Amino acid sequence: MAQKLTLALAGNPNSGKTTLFNTLTGSRQQVGNYPGITVDKREAIIDHQKNSLHIVDLPGIYSLTTYSQEELVARNFLVEDKPQAVIDVLDASNLERNLYLTVQFMELGIPVLVVLNMMDEVAKRGITINTAKLAKLLGNPVVETVARSGKGKEHLLDEAVRLANLRQDQAWQPLVISYGPDLDPVVDQMVSVIQEHDFLTHSYPPRWVAIKYLEEDEEIIRLGREENDDVAQELEDMYAAVNSHCQKTLDTHPEALIAD
C-alpha cells in the first residue's frame, strides 16, 4: 500500500548531505525559511515505489545539543514534526566523529537509516568498512553512497521506505547506553524525578532530558523552568553536584564524559 512518508535528511556539515539531497530530489526542491529565523528550509516531494516521500534537508549540525540556531531548528523539527525516519548522512572517511550525532538520534528514539557517504574517499585511503557489522552493532540499517555520482541512491531510498513503513506504527525506541560510574547513578536519579512529575515527557524521552541537563542544554533548561520550576531546580542541583564531583576527581565536566 502506498504511503505518504516524511523523511529528515541530517548530518554533519561537509558530510555531503546537501549534495545527496540534490541528487535525490533534482529540480523538485523548494527553499524557504523556518518560522521567525533566517535558517533555510529545503524540502522536496518525490515518488518512490508508489510512495510519496516528503524529504526535508535539515541544517548541517554536529549534535542535537542546542549550541546554535541550526541545532535548535533540527531538533525542533524532529520532535514536533516527528518524521517517519532520519536519513543520517555520514562522511564515511571520518566515521568516529560523525557517529556522535548518530548516537544522539538513537537516544531520541527516532528510526535512523545510517548513510555512509563519500565511500569513494574511503576506498582511496585504503580503508575498509564492514557495513554489515556496523549495522548489527548499531541496530540500524546502513547503506553506502557516493552522493556526487548518485551511486547507492536507489538502495538508500529502498531502505528509507522500508524502515519508515516498518517503524511508523511503533513508538520511538530510545537507545540506552552507559556513560560510566560517575554519571550513570545521577542519570538514573534524574530519570526517576522526570518520570514522577511527567517533566517534559510530552516531547522528549526522560533519559534524553536527563542527559541534556548534564550537557547544560540551554533550551531544555529554559523549557524546564517554564514547565515546573521546582523540578527544574532539583535537576539543576543534581547537575551542579555531579559537575563538581567530575571536576574534582577527573578534572573534566559531565558533557565531556558524554561526548567521549
Protein Blocks (a to p, Z undefined) as FASTA:
>chain_A
ZZdddddddddehklmmmmmmmmnmmmbccdddehiabdcddddddeehiacdddddddd
fbfcdfbfklmmmmmmmmmnopabdcddddfklmmlmmmmmmmmmmnopacddddehklm
mmmnopacdfklmmmmnopacddddfknopoklmmmmmmmmmmmmmmmpccddddddebj
klmmmmmmmmmmmmmnogoklmbcfklmmmmmmnopaklmmmmmmmommlmmmmmmmmmm
mmmmmmmmnopafklmmmZZ
